[in-house]
Amino acid sequence: MIKLLKSFNDIIEIAKNKVAIVALAGAEDTESLKAIKSVEDMGIKAILVGNEKEVSKKCEELGLDFPIVNVENEYEACEKAVKLVSEGKANILMKGLVKTSSLLKAVLNKEWGLRTGNLLSHVALLETPALQRIIFVTDGGMVIKPDLMQKVGIINNAVSLAHKLGYDMPKVALIAAVEVVNPDMPETLEAATIAKMNERGQIKGCKIDGPLGIDNALNVFAAEIKKVKGEVAGKADILVVPDIHSGNFLGKSAVYLAGGKIAGLVLGAKAPIVIVSRADTSESKRISIALAAAVSEQKD
């Protein structure tokens, strides 16, 4: 039986056994450099892309000693950072002092970008005091209002991530306000359709059920009380939310209301992308980079 992730410490242990190099776009950002500094103990290295003079000064202050690629502006920073990954010189892309839109535009460049044909989506991992396992939440950061096929792409990205972290057959719950199909709630109709697609083998590598309320997706007792049965009920690993708002609220609620911790990645490109918020704690940034290292393609 596959051992599920119980805490972020499990991810750190996986990362320590990987060879990972981060291409940091906009390395003038002090907080991003601090995050890079925080993962040195895992053996994670970096290539810093930014204004060489400014980056060098900050590296000296922080005690960092990594190669610096000099650029004139944020567009060049994004291009050169993406090219470092596409050329195999780095295997993680990270956003520093550049706009997210600029970085993603470079990622999607048809000539030298990191396109795979897959949808780009965000997966957050949550560690909370209430649960004895890590929970994946998607998509609370990229796709605003996914349609049915976009939800399939979101699921495929999250399942691929889970596989790389050691899950054999992750349990996926499509979350709605209720656990029954209601014609007035389109999310419940799509959830039922996607669950059927999984049953027929159109979505592989996981077990899917839905619609499920968040209570009977996460808690076996709640599922039993509501007479919700199945392999996923009460035991979900991955929560697929109806829209970006619910995913964003859910992730932040786990942190600010429940004292939990959060990490996240943008998936669907040729390499994991770390896009952290300035409001994220230093530990959240550290775990996000560790997560990227844990699932990145091994470098020689």
Secondary structure as UniProt FT lines:
FT   HELIX           8..16
FT   STRAND          21..25
FT   TURN            27..28
FT   HELIX           30..38
FT   HELIX           40..42
FT   STRAND          45..50
FT   HELIX           52..62
FT   STRAND          68..70
FT   HELIX           74..86
FT   TURN            87..88
FT   STRAND          92..95
FT   HELIX           100..107
FT   TURN            110..112
FT   STRAND          121..127
FT   TURN            129..130
FT   STRAND          135..138
FT   HELIX           148..164
FT   TURN            165..166
FT   STRAND          171..175
FT   TURN            183..184
FT   HELIX           186..199
FT   TURN            200..201
FT   STRAND          207..212
FT   HELIX           214..218
FT   HELIX           220..225
FT   TURN            226..227
FT   TURN            233..234
FT   STRAND          238..240
FT   HELIX           244..256
FT   TURN            257..258
FT   STRAND          261..267
FT   STRAND          273..274
FT   TURN            278..279
FT   HELIX           282..295
//
